[in-house]
Amino acid sequence: MKERVSLSSVVSKYVVWDNKKSNQAKRDFWAPCPFHTEKTASFHVDDNKAFYYCFGCHTKGNVFNFLNEKEGLSFQEAVKELSEKAGLNYQLESNSKTKDIWSERKLNLQKELIKIHQIACEFFNKNLFSPKGIIALNYLMERGINKDTIKEFKIGYSPKEGQTLTKFLLAEGFSRETIEKTGLCLTSEKNTLFDRFKDRVMFPILNKHSKIVAFGGRAIHDGFGAKYLNSPETDVFKKGSIIFNLNNVRKHLRKDDLIIVEGYMDVISLYNSSIKTSVAPLGTAVTENQLNLIWEICEEPVLFFDGDEAGLAATERVVELAIPFLTHNRTLRIARPLENFDPDDMLRSEGRDSVIELVRNSISIIDFIFDREKASKNIDSPERVRKMELNLKRKAVSIKDVEVRKLFLSKIGEKLREFNDFNKFKKSTRMKSEKHFYSGLKAKKSNSFKESERELEKIEAEIIYCLVNNPSLFSENRVKLNELDFQDPSLRKLFWEITDKLEENIAADIKEKANKRVLQKDPLLKGHLIYNNDKEAEKSKKLLLNAISIHNLALNRLERLKDLKIKLKSEASESKNEGESLEKAQVNYHLAISGEKYIKESIAKEKEAYKKILDQLSNKVKKKPQKNS
């Protein structure tokens, strides 16, 4: 049948062949892929081999696979359609009999796929503890993952050679077709089978029956493809229907809260610290189906996503997804780590007890969405208050449970009243202070500017110190660094002097000169254990990005503060009545104060975070046993 009906004749119904790349005489055809959107012709059909392959999305197969994917035809239905095209007489078996046959075949296939995954898991685990896996094992040990945790999660290693698993599974007697269906191996353009996962730490993914149905792989070398790679969807694995570690948490839920984190490394790090009730989606956004699976075992799980902007956006998406389904026994709470920290960072810098405390102090959904609405804009007018109210009520009215919806709307009204009352109090306090206004202006000294400028200089010194001790961070963050407006002339000059040297091994004398200069600005940098530790490169990067953000924000506020003070002084000297000019000056005065406060609080917050990290690392250094000479 395949010989009578060419694959290209079936596919041509869905594509327009690229005549420049295709060679009809050699039965070789190219077109834009019918399975994903693209402009270039990366979809290849070889009629000689009756095989197709897309170099973009990596889909591949024969004519039966194609008809199943594009038209949803079963094997029997595809055979019938092709036989009609070929002019052959083929009778489709009765529906009930066909259904029974296919159900049995599907069940047998699923059993076979699970068996292959179990054998692959043993293969990966054996490799981890072999000479081939020493780098992967060291990577896990450096992350603090102990052998008991490795055993619990059946962690392994996929060798960097391209066909080790493929050859192993073939030698075990599995057919090539079945191996392909696991997604663990792929077929090349030359029709050669090769491993999907290469040189990666391997994490088995289990279904709710504790059967291995897929894998996640973490690259241990930079620049070796995506950092995380998951198995594709198969007959036994649907990403949106499986939660990592859900099969394992039920037995621990009596003691602790169920925590939803972003990735399986977060789950493993938490477990390694004896926090055994965390789960994670599998490289995709949390789905409604996954939420329902979680709610089946826990009424009030805690979202604990990364502390960066992406993590906050992901948290908001899950909250938006959950709101319509809230009931008296189905809700969420939200915990937030330090800015730009993930759960693993929090564990390493703050310790287990701090993470547990953070989870226990998590906030409700209504508090979270209210805080997000307030933070999105400066709510300084009746119109913006009204808009905030409408946004909150729009979310509330989507709740399907009538009683919960009523209570949610009532709570929104209560929080809005509190918000408005607080604003009225602030306005009243400001008006009462008008009679002290001018005396306050005279009493306000300009040394606050100097203090703020000194803090900015310390941040600039810290940025240079970080770069000198971690030169690789310059090329990664070149654009942000080149846009920095250094306020200290000497530090600005120093920055440009070392810029050309940062992409190579910086000379010892230049490093010494730079360190000496920045330590004059901030002597405390000398004891910075993170910047001086090669193993903490990722932490240095996060702290550098924090410092850049704080510098830019603080500089912006400082400039505005100076403008406001000049304007304030002008208005104060021109106005002698308690009229419009006084009111404008009063507003500007309070804006100026908030500007100073912002700089001080932002920097204080960062310093407090750094101090905790330094204390933690100092304790580790003190406790580390000395090697015998």
C-alpha angles and dihedrals in degrees: 000000000000088000093053096046115045120217091231091058090056094044094046089074087071105033144046110229119235102237093197094058100030123087110197094183090059091041090241117139137184131189142148107286116268090207099059138019116267141138100214124072104249097142110099127196119190110192092187091063094029087229136126131200134178117212089199106052096011095232112154144163147108132291093283092052090049095052091046092051098042102034103019092239120162118230092262092048091048091050091051093050093048092046090055090051090048093048093244126141110240127165118207113225119245114285096244094047092046091048092053092048093049093045090053092046092049092049092049090048092051091051090050093049092050090049091053091049091052092050091045089052091054089047093052093045092051090051092052091062094042127088088263091061100047094107092049092047091049089050090056093046091050088053087055095249107150128210094256090058091046089053094045093053095035090233117187145165132250111212120237093239107102103233109031096111092039093055091043094054093045089051089052088061102254117144120248091238093055093045090054091052091060090064089226091109132038135203119239126217087263088057092250120144116232139169119273092205118056129172094352139131104245126220118190116225114215130198123227089275090058093249118142108243104159145358139234118210127203118202113232095196126059117243093026098120124283116352091234126030126182132195114264120250113281140168089285102033128063111168095211093053101050130070119200111248094000089124090059107043103068094081091055100045097093091073106032143032120262108250125201112207131176104248145018093250088062090051092050094046091051092048089048087058092050094260095127104170105078128115135181141200116243108256092301136089114278110270131213089248092054092049090053091050090052094046089053089070103026130033097200114027120178122237109220107174130161119296096235128094092267090053092049091049090050090050091052091051093053091047091050089049093049100045098080091053099048115132136159089278102031120067143112138235126206130224122183125203123213115295112287092003125118124206091268091053090049092052093050097043104032104024136234097289092055091053092049090049091049091053093047090051093051117140132236125257093252092052090048097051091043091052091047092052091050092048095048093070141003100265096212104136139053089246093057092045088053092048090050089050092051092048091052093046091048088060093045097051090057090068107109096202104087097208095045089048091054092049091046092053090046091052091049089054091049093050092047091052090050089048093051092045090053091051091050089051091052091050092048092049090050093051092049090055095054094097089057093045102102094042087051090053092053092046093051107097126208092233088094087071091053092049091051092047090050090052090051090051090053090053090049090050090050092051091053092044091053093049095047091052094039105034094170090069091069097068091044092054101027097131096050092045095048089052093056115116103213111207098195108078094209093049090046090054091045091051093054091044093058097037094089091048098050096081092059134042101297113231117252094237093052091047091050092049093049094046091048091052096048093044088060087061095043117010091184090073089075091075095046102132095186099054089046095050119085091200091061096060094126091050090049089053092053093048090048091053089048091052092049092050093048091047093053094045094045093047091051091051093044092054090048090047091055092049091049093050092051090049091044093052091050093050093046093053093048098045123074098158128073090242138112096312091053092051092049091048090049091054092048091049092056090046089053092051091049088052093056091044091051093055094047096045094045093051093042090052092052092046091051090052091049091048092055091050092049092048090050093050092044090056091050091051091050093049095046109109116240118242117240112250 
